[in-house]
Amino acid sequence: MVGCSKAQQCWLELDMRHLIELLFHEVEGFAELVFRLFETLREDKLKECCMVFWSLWHARNERLWEELDVPATQIILRAKETFTQ
């Protein structure tokens, strides 16, 4: 959710890559990363971040089970659309 190139493209597009990578190297796992984000981000950015995590996970499953390669722009769009539903 952080280290793969697709995730990096998403975080770069959202202007969060530097923060995500910085925190990722300071923590010992994904759960701790999420807790640090709760402490660091404003509510609107935190919501956006959580939805992108979900959409990245969904894209990973699509690649694994359906052999679909979802572009980073689509991952972000799905996160935003799902959040506003």
Secondary structure, 3 states (H helix, E strand, C coil): CCCCHHHHHHHHHCCCHHHHHHHHHHCCCHHHHHHHHHHHCCHHHHHHHHHHHHHHHHHHHHHHHHCCCCCHHHHHHHHHHHHHC
